[in-house]
Amino acid sequence: MSDSRATFAPRGPAFQGLRLETLVIAAVCVIVLAAGWYLLAQRQQTLRSSPSGLDGLQIWLASNGVGAQNFSGGWLMDQTSVGLLIVPIYDTLLNEERKAPTTKEELLAQQDEYDFTASAILTKVQKVPALLVLPKWRSGMRLTGLAHPVLNIETTRLKAIVKKLTGDSSFEPVSARAPFTTFSYRSQEDKDLNAEIYSAQMFRSNLCTPLLGTKDAMILAECPLKAGSDAKGEKVLVLSDPDLVNNHGLRLGDNATIALNFLRSKAGQKNIVIDYSRSNWLRDPSAEPRRERSWDDLRRFFGPPFLTLWIGAALVLGLFLWRSALRYGPIRSYAAAPGEGKNLAVRARARLMRMSGQDGALVGDYADARLSATADALLGRVNAHHYASEDGFLKFADRRHPDQAAQLRAVLSRIRQSPARLPASEAIQLIDELEQVLEQITNDA
C-alpha cells in the first residue's frame, strides 16, 4: 500500500503548477465575462438613449405620475405588480444570433440591434398584459440621427416576427404614401388628439382589432397570441411603428399625450415596465411553494422570556470588552524596542517586591542598579563592567573621590544591613542618601 500511495500521490511542484494554471484560467474567464457584461450593458444603454430608444417614454410617464421603470433583468420581479409590460424588439431575426458588421456600410444597414428569442418574449406576454413594439429603423438611423425611408427594415422580416409571436399569417405591412401620416385618437377625457408619424409603418390583419388607425392601415392594435400558448390572456397589444413612443417620435404631434393617455388606461394603478431583458424574470407569488417556516418562528426566540437572557448576555459581553480594554489596552509602541524585555522584567520584579512588602530587598537591588548606571555614565560602556560591582565602584571612589567614598561606603553598609521588610519611609530615606552621594561623585567627575 505504501508503493500505491507513492505512485498516485501528486508531486509538489507539478501540483502547485496545476493549481496556478487553474487560477489563471479562472481569472481570465472572469475578466472575459465581466468585459462582455460591461460591453453588453453599454450597448444597451446607448440604444435606450438613442432616437430609437424608449428612455424618453419612461421619463415622460414618471413625470406625469405614472409608475414606470426600465428593466434589464438581473432579479426576479413580482408579476402581480406589473400593469403593462412594454417589450421593445430590436431584433428582426428572432432566435438567431446577430452578425457583427465588418464595414461602415454594413453597420449602417444593420437591421438587428439586440438579440432576442421568441420563446422568452412569449413567456413574458403570457404572464402579464404586454405591448410589443416592433422594430422599424436600421442602425443607420440611430448612428446618423437621420430618419429616411431607405433606413426602414425589410417588410419580410417584420412579417416573420409577427408570425412567430402571434401566429397571424394575415399580417401584411402597409407603407405610407406621404411623408407624414396623421392618426386620430380619442382620449379617456373625450378629447380629440392626433398622432403624427413620419414614414409610418402600418399593417393590416384579419385577426387584429385596430386601436390607432383603420382596419386597412393601423399602427396600434390588439392581436391574438400565438395559437397553442398557455397564456392567461388571449390578446397582446402590437405597435408596428415605434415612433409613437420612442425618443424620436414623442415630440411629434400629440404623440406624447396619446402615449401617456393610452398606457395609463391599460396599466391602471400598477406599474409600467419597459423590459429590455432577454430572459423571463417575472415570478408568480401564488405559484411559489409555501415555506413551512417563516421569520416569525425565529423572531420568537428574541421575545419574552428570551429577551431578558439576550439583554443579560449583551451586558456581560459589553462589561467583558470594557474591562479587557482597560486592563490590557492597545499594544504600546515601545514594547518592541531593544532592551524593553529586560526593562519590563525589572519593572515586574519591582512591582512584585513592592506588593509583597520587601522594600529592604528592593532598595538593595536599586543600589546595585544605580552603581552600575553611574559607572556606565562616568567610565563609558566599555570600561563600566570593571566597576559595576559594589567593590569595584568603591575602589574607584577611593581612588578618584576619597571625600565621597566614605559616605558611599556608609550608606551601602546601612542598605546591606537593612531587613527585607523595611518600612517605606526608611527605604525612601536610604535611597535619598544614596542619590545625594552618587550625584556628588558624578558632578565632581
C-alpha positions in Angstrom: 0.0 0.0 0.0 2.9 2.3 0.6 4.0 1.8 -3.0 0.5 2.6 -4.3 0.3 5.8 -2.3 3.7 6.8 -3.7 2.6 6.1 -7.2 -0.7 8.0 -7.2 0.3 11.0 -4.9 0.7 14.2 -6.9 4.1 15.7 -6.9 4.5 19.0 -5.1 5.8 21.3 -7.9 3.6 19.8 -10.6 0.5 20.1 -8.3 1.3 23.7 -7.5 1.8 24.5 -11.1 -1.5 22.9 -12.0 -3.3 25.0 -9.3 -1.6 28.1 -10.6 -2.7 27.4 -14.2 -6.2 26.7 -13.0 -6.3 30.0 -11.1 -5.0 31.9 -14.2 -7.6 30.3 -16.4 -10.4 31.1 -13.9 -9.2 34.7 -13.6 -9.2 35.1 -17.4 -12.7 33.7 -17.7 -13.9 36.1 -15.0 -12.3 39.0 -16.8 -13.8 38.0 -20.1 -17.3 37.6 -18.6 -17.0 40.9 -16.9 -15.9 42.6 -20.1 -18.7 41.0 -22.0 -21.3 42.1 -19.5 -19.9 45.6 -19.5 -19.9 45.9 -23.3 -23.4 44.4 -23.4 -24.7 46.9 -20.8 -23.0 49.8 -22.6 -24.5 48.8 -26.0 -28.0 48.5 -24.4 -27.6 51.9 -22.6 -26.6 53.5 -25.9 -29.6 52.0 -27.6 -32.0 53.1 -24.9 -30.9 56.7 -25.0 -30.7 56.9 -28.8 -33.5 58.3 -31.1 -34.9 54.8 -31.4 -34.8 54.1 -27.6 -37.5 54.4 -25.0 -35.8 56.3 -22.2 -37.7 59.4 -23.0 -41.0 57.5 -22.6 -40.1 56.3 -19.1 -39.1 59.8 -18.1 -42.3 61.3 -19.6 -44.6 58.7 -17.8 -42.8 59.1 -14.5 -43.0 62.9 -14.6 -46.8 62.6 -15.1 -47.4 60.5 -12.1 -47.4 57.1 -13.8 -45.3 54.4 -12.2 -42.8 53.5 -14.9 -39.4 51.9 -14.9 -36.7 50.4 -17.2 -35.8 46.8 -16.6 -32.7 45.0 -17.9 -33.0 41.8 -15.9 -30.9 40.6 -13.0 -33.5 40.0 -10.4 -37.0 38.5 -10.1 -40.0 40.8 -10.5 -43.4 40.2 -9.0 -45.7 39.9 -12.0 -48.8 41.0 -9.9 -47.3 44.5 -9.6 -46.9 44.9 -13.4 -49.9 46.6 -15.1 -48.4 46.7 -18.6 -45.1 45.2 -19.9 -43.7 47.1 -22.8 -41.3 44.9 -24.9 -39.3 46.8 -27.5 -38.0 44.4 -30.1 -34.7 45.4 -31.7 -34.2 42.0 -33.5 -35.6 41.2 -36.9 -34.4 37.6 -36.8 -35.6 36.1 -33.6 -33.8 33.0 -32.3 -30.7 33.9 -34.5 -27.5 35.5 -33.3 -26.7 38.9 -34.7 -23.9 39.0 -37.2 -21.3 41.7 -36.4 -20.8 44.1 -39.3 -17.4 44.3 -40.8 -17.6 47.6 -42.7 -19.3 51.0 -42.1 -21.8 50.3 -44.8 -22.8 47.1 -43.2 -23.1 48.8 -39.8 -25.4 51.5 -41.2 -27.6 48.9 -43.0 -27.7 46.6 -39.9 -31.3 45.6 -39.1 -30.6 43.7 -35.7 -29.5 45.8 -32.7 -30.1 43.4 -29.9 -30.7 39.6 -29.8 -34.0 38.2 -28.6 -35.7 34.8 -28.6 -39.3 34.3 -29.4 -39.8 31.8 -26.5 -38.6 34.4 -23.9 -40.9 37.1 -25.3 -43.9 34.7 -25.4 -43.3 33.6 -21.9 -43.4 37.2 -20.7 -46.6 38.2 -22.6 -48.3 35.0 -21.4 -47.9 36.1 -17.8 -48.9 39.9 -17.9 -50.6 42.3 -20.2 -48.0 43.4 -22.8 -47.3 45.8 -25.6 -45.0 44.5 -28.3 -43.1 47.4 -30.0 -41.9 46.1 -33.4 -38.7 47.3 -35.0 -38.7 49.9 -37.7 -35.3 51.5 -38.2 -31.9 50.1 -39.1 -28.8 51.1 -37.2 -28.1 53.9 -39.6 -30.9 56.0 -38.1 -29.5 55.7 -34.6 -25.9 56.4 -35.7 -26.5 59.2 -38.1 -29.6 60.8 -36.5 -31.3 60.9 -39.9 -34.7 59.2 -40.4 -35.1 58.2 -44.0 -37.3 55.5 -45.6 -34.2 53.9 -47.0 -33.3 53.0 -43.5 -36.5 51.1 -42.8 -36.2 47.4 -42.1 -37.4 44.8 -44.6 -41.1 44.1 -44.5 -40.5 40.3 -44.9 -38.6 40.3 -41.6 -41.4 42.2 -40.0 -44.0 39.6 -41.1 -41.8 36.8 -39.8 -41.6 38.5 -36.3 -45.4 38.8 -36.0 -46.0 35.3 -37.2 -43.6 33.8 -34.6 -45.2 35.8 -31.8 -48.9 35.8 -32.7 -49.2 33.1 -35.4 -51.0 35.6 -37.6 -50.4 34.7 -41.2 -52.7 37.5 -42.4 -50.4 40.2 -41.2 -49.4 42.5 -44.0 -47.2 45.6 -43.7 -48.6 48.8 -45.3 -46.3 51.6 -46.4 -47.2 55.2 -46.1 -47.9 57.2 -49.2 -47.0 60.6 -47.7 -44.0 61.7 -45.6 -46.2 62.3 -42.5 -49.3 60.3 -41.6 -51.9 61.5 -39.1 -53.9 59.2 -36.9 -56.9 60.4 -34.9 -57.3 59.3 -31.3 -60.0 60.0 -28.7 -58.6 60.2 -25.2 -60.2 58.9 -22.0 -61.4 62.5 -21.3 -63.2 62.6 -24.7 -60.6 64.9 -26.2 -59.6 64.5 -29.9 -55.9 64.1 -30.4 -53.8 63.5 -33.5 -50.7 61.2 -33.7 -48.2 62.2 -36.3 -45.8 59.6 -37.7 -43.0 60.1 -40.2 -42.8 57.4 -42.8 -45.5 55.4 -41.0 -45.0 51.6 -40.8 -48.6 50.4 -40.8 -50.2 47.0 -41.3 -53.5 45.2 -42.0 -54.6 42.0 -40.4 -57.8 39.9 -40.3 -57.2 38.9 -36.6 -56.2 42.2 -35.1 -58.5 45.0 -33.8 -57.2 48.5 -34.6 -56.8 50.9 -31.7 -54.9 53.6 -33.7 -55.6 53.7 -37.4 -58.1 51.8 -39.6 -58.6 48.1 -40.4 -56.5 48.5 -43.6 -53.8 50.8 -42.1 -53.3 50.6 -38.4 -50.2 51.1 -36.2 -51.6 50.0 -32.8 -53.8 47.0 -32.5 -54.9 44.2 -30.2 -53.9 40.9 -31.6 -54.3 37.3 -30.5 -51.4 35.4 -29.1 -49.8 32.5 -30.9 -52.1 29.5 -31.2 -51.4 26.8 -28.6 -49.9 29.1 -26.0 -50.9 28.6 -22.4 -51.3 32.4 -21.7 -53.7 33.7 -19.1 -55.0 36.4 -21.6 -55.8 35.7 -25.2 -54.7 39.1 -26.6 -51.5 41.2 -26.8 -51.0 44.8 -27.9 -48.9 45.3 -31.0 -47.4 48.6 -32.0 -46.0 48.4 -35.6 -44.4 51.8 -35.6 -42.2 52.6 -32.6 -42.1 56.3 -33.5 -45.3 56.7 -31.5 -43.4 56.1 -28.2 -39.7 56.3 -28.9 -37.3 59.3 -28.3 -37.6 60.3 -31.9 -41.3 60.3 -32.2 -42.6 61.6 -28.8 -42.0 65.2 -29.9 -44.2 65.0 -33.0 -47.9 65.9 -32.9 -49.8 64.7 -29.9 -47.8 61.5 -29.7 -46.6 62.1 -26.1 -50.1 62.9 -24.9 -51.6 59.9 -26.7 -48.9 57.5 -25.3 -49.5 58.8 -21.8 -53.3 58.5 -22.0 -53.3 55.1 -23.7 -50.6 53.5 -21.5 -52.1 54.8 -18.3 -55.5 53.4 -19.2 -54.0 50.0 -19.9 -51.8 49.8 -16.8 -54.4 51.1 -14.3 -52.9 51.7 -10.9 -50.0 49.3 -11.4 -46.5 49.9 -12.8 -45.5 50.1 -16.4 -42.2 48.2 -17.1 -40.2 48.8 -20.2 -38.5 45.4 -20.4 -35.2 45.2 -22.3 -34.2 41.9 -20.8 -33.6 38.8 -22.9 -34.9 36.3 -20.4 -38.1 35.9 -18.3 -37.6 37.4 -14.8 -41.3 37.5 -13.9 -42.5 35.4 -11.0 -45.9 34.5 -9.7 -46.0 34.6 -5.9 -49.1 32.4 -5.7 -47.4 29.6 -7.7 -44.3 29.6 -5.4 -44.2 26.8 -2.7 -45.3 28.0 0.7 -42.5 27.6 3.3 -43.1 25.7 6.5 -41.1 28.2 8.5 -41.1 31.9 8.5 -39.2 34.8 10.1 -41.8 34.8 12.8 -40.6 31.5 14.0 -37.1 32.9 14.5 -38.4 36.1 16.0 -40.0 34.2 18.9 -36.5 33.5 20.3 -35.9 37.2 20.7 -39.1 37.9 22.6 -40.0 37.3 26.3 -38.8 35.4 28.2 -35.7 35.0 26.0 -35.4 38.8 25.6 -34.2 39.0 29.2 -31.4 36.4 28.6 -30.3 38.3 25.5 -30.1 41.6 27.3 -28.1 40.0 30.1 -25.7 38.4 27.7 -25.3 41.7 25.9 -24.5 43.5 29.2 -22.0 40.8 30.2 -20.3 40.9 26.8 -20.1 44.7 27.0 -18.6 44.6 30.5 -16.1 42.0 29.4 -15.0 44.1 26.4 -14.8 47.2 28.6 -12.8 45.6 31.3 -10.5 43.9 28.8 -9.8 47.2 27.1 -9.0 48.9 30.4 -6.8 46.0 31.7 -4.8 45.3 28.6 -5.4 48.2 26.3 -3.7 48.6 23.0 -0.2 47.4 22.3 2.3 50.0 23.4 4.5 51.3 20.6 7.8 51.0 22.7 7.1 47.4 23.7 9.3 46.0 20.9 12.2 48.4 21.4 15.7 47.0 22.1 16.1 46.1 25.7 12.5 46.5 26.6 12.2 42.9 27.6 14.8 43.4 30.4 13.2 46.7 31.5 9.8 45.0 31.7 11.2 42.2 33.7 12.8 44.7 36.1 9.6 46.6 36.5 7.6 43.4 37.1 10.0 42.2 39.8 10.0 45.6 41.5 6.2 45.6 41.5 6.1 42.1 43.0 8.6 43.1 45.7 6.5 46.3 46.5 3.3 44.2 46.7 4.9 41.7 49.0 6.3 44.4 51.3 10.0 43.6 50.7 11.1 47.2 50.4 14.5 46.4 52.0 15.4 43.9 49.3 14.1 46.3 46.7 16.4 49.1 48.0 19.4 46.6 47.7 18.6 45.9 44.1 18.1 49.5 43.4 21.5 50.3 44.8 23.2 47.8 42.6 21.4 49.2 39.5 22.4 52.8 40.4 26.0 51.8 40.9 26.1 50.1 37.5 24.4 53.0 35.8 26.7 55.6 37.4 29.8 53.6 36.4 28.4 53.4 32.9 27.9 57.2 32.8 31.3 58.0 34.3 33.6 55.5 32.5 31.7 54.5 29.4 30.1 51.2 28.5 33.4 49.6 27.5 35.1 50.0 31.0 31.9 50.1 33.1 31.8 46.3 33.6 35.1 46.5 35.7 33.5 48.9 38.2 29.8 48.0 38.0 30.0 45.8 41.2 29.9 47.3 44.7 33.6 46.5 45.5 34.8 47.8 42.1 32.9 51.0 42.4 34.1 51.6 46.0 37.7 51.1 44.8 37.2 53.6 42.0 35.6 56.1 44.5 38.5 55.7 47.0 41.0 56.5 44.2 39.2 59.3 42.4 36.7 60.6 45.1 38.1 59.9 48.5 35.8 62.5 50.2 32.6 60.9 49.0 33.9 57.3 49.2 33.5 57.1 53.0 29.9 58.4 52.8 29.1 56.0 50.0 30.5 53.1 51.9 28.5 54.0 55.0 25.2 54.3 53.0 25.8 51.0 51.3 26.6 49.3 54.5 23.3 50.5 56.0 21.4 49.3 52.9 23.0 45.8 53.1 22.2 45.5 56.8 18.6 46.6 56.4 16.0 43.9 56.9 13.9 42.7 53.9 10.7 44.1 55.3 11.8 47.7 55.8 9.3 50.5 56.3 8.7 52.6 53.2 9.8 55.8 55.0 13.2 54.3 55.9 13.7 52.9 52.4 13.0 56.3 50.8 15.5 57.9 53.2 18.3 55.4 52.3 17.6 56.0 48.6 17.8 59.7 49.0 21.1 59.5 50.8 22.5 57.2 48.1 21.3 59.5 45.3 23.0 62.5 47.0 26.3 60.7 47.3 26.2 59.5 43.7 25.2 62.9 42.5 28.3 64.5 44.2 30.5 61.8 42.6 29.0 62.4 39.2 29.3 66.2 39.4 32.9 66.1 40.7 33.9 64.0 37.7 
